[in-house]
Amino acid sequence: MASIFELLGVLLTSFLLNLIPFAGPSNLLIASNAAILMGSDAFTLGFLVALGSASAKLVHYVITYFIGGHLSENRRKRLENVSAKVGKWAFLALFIASATPVPDEPVIIPLGLMKYNPAKFCLAIFLGKISITILGAYLGQMSAGFLSSTLSQIAFITLSITLTIAITIILLKVDITKIVQKIIKTKAKQKQ
């Protein structure tokens, strides 16, 4: 069983890694690595990673929320128009963005500028994060049993760190906005 300091370390690590805008590693990987390296239950680790991650994203949201108050009147009116159009989909978009390994700042920043409801923001971001982190922690726990019997502890940690870095680099190299734009264009062409 992990000590309270190790669990606080998981929470703090998740928070600090997610403070890095657009470049933090996937929370699925953070949770699975925590489960691989620690002897705590998967739900607790997933919860702590989700809490740390959601707290960091709340910092991003609060910053953009207050920046939105300093925008010119014209920009504020445009944001209000956009907010009225996307408001009903904002919760779902935020949940999906936070539950996937892609950066969620492209959704968080506009919602902060539009002054999206803070309570709904917190709920959507936490539910998305916890859905992916608990899955990651359980996957890490399952693979820990398998891999620990075949690899030494040092090799296991090295493999874990290497995979985390490799997947993070791949996620940074893939331009998600271009992929989404291609999907939207394809759907628009299909409707015509």
Secondary structure, DSSP 8 states (H G I E B T S, - for coil): ---HHHHHHHHHHHHHHHHSTTT---HHHHHHHHHHHS-S-HHHHHHHHHHHHHHHHHHHHHHHHHHHTTS-HHHHHHHHHHHHHHHHHHHHHHHHHHHSSS--HHHHHHHHHTT--HHHHHHHHHHHHHHHHHHHHHHHHHHHHHHHHHS-HHHHHHHHHHHHHHHHHHHHHS-HHHHHHHHHHHHHHHH-
